Amino acid sequence: MICDIKETIIEVVQAVFPLTLAILLLMLTLVGTSLNQLASFFDEHITYLTGNDFFLVGVKIGILPMGEAIGADLPKHNSLAFIAIVVFLLSFLTTIAEPDVRVLSNMVNLVSQGSIDSNMIIISIAFGVGLFVVISIFRTIYGIPIRYLFAAGYLIILALSFFCTE
């Protein structure tokens, strides 16, 4: 347990370090940051690192074992349709629960002045995520090259672009 926390802290610091360094360089060279602002940045950065560490440790302790158990049990059902349905539902519901998707949908609703419903955006995104996770499972099982999926995706986008207004 202690080893996991230490590893998680190292992972988070390594992931965030390049961005932190870039921001610090910008703050010190281009922006003309005061000592107060620099202290505030370090305080907020430490708070972010701490929160991210707690979050990831919680995921590893609480959610990851459950996901591993589901992932180990699904193939035992010997039904590709069952696996696809479960994976779609899990992906769909996880996306609906994602706070960032709600923020995005509210921003789109605001920018479109209410002409695009927030709930329809959330459902559309969740459906797309669920569909593409299922497609990725089929791709893995049947060994479909990803370039074929990209080509199909671009063709669909191109076809849909003819039905869009400016």
C-alpha positions in Angstrom: 0.0 0.0 0.0 2.7 2.5 1.0 4.7 1.4 -2.1 1.7 2.1 -4.3 1.3 5.6 -2.9 5.0 6.3 -3.5 4.8 5.0 -7.1 1.6 7.1 -7.7 3.3 10.3 -6.5 6.3 9.6 -8.7 4.0 9.0 -11.7 2.0 12.2 -11.1 5.1 14.3 -10.7 6.6 12.8 -13.9 3.4 13.4 -15.8 3.0 17.0 -14.7 6.7 18.1 -14.6 7.1 19.1 -18.2 4.0 21.3 -18.1 5.0 22.8 -14.8 8.4 23.6 -16.2 6.9 25.3 -19.3 4.5 27.4 -17.2 7.3 28.4 -14.9 9.5 29.5 -17.8 6.7 31.5 -19.3 5.9 33.1 -16.0 9.6 34.1 -15.3 10.5 35.2 -18.9 7.4 36.5 -20.7 4.8 37.4 -18.1 6.8 39.2 -15.5 5.4 37.3 -12.5 5.6 38.8 -9.0 6.9 36.8 -6.1 3.4 36.6 -4.7 2.1 35.1 -8.0 5.0 32.6 -8.0 4.2 31.6 -4.5 0.5 31.2 -5.4 1.5 29.0 -8.4 3.6 26.7 -6.2 0.8 26.5 -3.6 -1.8 25.6 -6.2 0.6 23.2 -7.9 1.2 21.3 -4.6 -2.6 21.3 -4.0 -3.1 19.8 -7.5 -0.5 17.2 -7.1 -1.9 16.1 -3.7 -5.4 15.9 -5.0 -4.4 14.0 -8.0 -2.4 11.6 -5.9 -5.4 10.9 -3.6 -7.6 10.5 -6.6 -5.4 8.0 -8.3 -4.7 6.0 -5.2 -8.5 5.8 -4.7 -8.9 4.6 -8.2 -6.3 1.9 -7.7 -7.8 0.8 -4.4 -11.5 1.0 -5.2 -12.3 1.0 -8.9 -9.4 -0.8 -10.6 -10.0 -4.2 -8.8 -13.6 -4.0 -9.8 -12.7 -3.3 -13.4 -10.2 -6.2 -13.4 -12.8 -8.5 -12.0 -15.3 -7.6 -14.7 -12.7 -7.8 -17.4 -11.7 -11.3 -16.2 -15.3 -12.5 -16.0 -16.6 -11.2 -19.3 -14.8 -13.6 -21.6 -16.1 -16.6 -19.6 -19.6 -16.0 -21.0 -18.4 -17.0 -24.5 -20.8 -14.6 -26.1 -19.4 -11.7 -28.2 -22.8 -10.1 -28.2 -23.0 -10.2 -24.4 -19.5 -8.7 -24.1 -20.4 -6.0 -26.6 -23.6 -5.0 -24.8 -21.9 -4.9 -21.4 -18.9 -2.9 -22.7 -21.3 -0.5 -24.5 -23.4 0.0 -21.4 -20.4 0.6 -19.1 -18.8 3.0 -21.6 -22.1 4.8 -22.1 -22.9 5.2 -18.4 -19.3 6.2 -17.5 -19.4 8.9 -20.1 -22.7 10.2 -18.9 -21.3 10.4 -15.3 -18.2 12.2 -16.5 -18.3 15.8 -15.2 -16.2 17.2 -18.1 -18.8 16.1 -20.5 -21.4 18.0 -18.6 -19.3 21.1 -18.6 -18.7 20.8 -22.3 -22.4 20.3 -23.0 -23.3 23.4 -20.9 -20.7 25.5 -22.8 -22.1 24.3 -26.1 -25.6 25.1 -25.0 -24.5 28.5 -23.8 -22.7 29.3 -27.1 -25.6 28.1 -29.2 -27.9 30.2 -27.1 -30.0 27.2 -26.1 -30.6 25.9 -29.6 -28.6 22.7 -28.8 -29.9 20.8 -25.8 -27.3 19.9 -23.2 -28.8 16.5 -22.6 -28.8 15.6 -26.3 -25.1 16.5 -26.4 -24.3 14.3 -23.4 -26.3 11.4 -24.8 -24.7 11.8 -28.3 -21.2 11.8 -26.8 -21.9 8.8 -24.5 -23.4 6.9 -27.5 -20.3 7.7 -29.6 -17.9 6.6 -26.8 -19.8 3.4 -26.2 -20.0 2.6 -29.9 -16.2 3.2 -30.5 -15.2 1.2 -27.5 -17.2 -1.7 -28.9 -15.6 -1.2 -32.3 -12.2 -1.2 -30.6 -13.0 -4.6 -29.0 -14.0 -6.0 -32.4 -10.9 -4.5 -33.9 -8.8 -6.3 -31.3 -10.5 -9.6 -31.6 -10.6 -9.7 -35.4 -7.2 -8.0 -36.0 -8.6 -5.2 -38.1 -5.9 -2.6 -39.0 -6.6 0.8 -37.6 -6.1 2.5 -40.9 -9.4 0.9 -42.1 -11.2 2.4 -39.2 -9.7 5.8 -39.8 -10.6 5.6 -43.5 -14.2 4.6 -42.7 -14.4 7.4 -40.1 -13.1 10.0 -42.5 -15.5 8.9 -45.2 -18.5 9.2 -42.8 -17.3 12.7 -41.7 -16.9 13.7 -45.4 -20.4 12.4 -46.3 -22.0 14.1 -43.3 -20.3 17.4 -44.2 -22.5 17.7 -47.3 -25.6 17.8 -45.0 -24.3 20.6 -42.7 -24.9 24.3 -43.1 -22.1 26.7 -42.9 
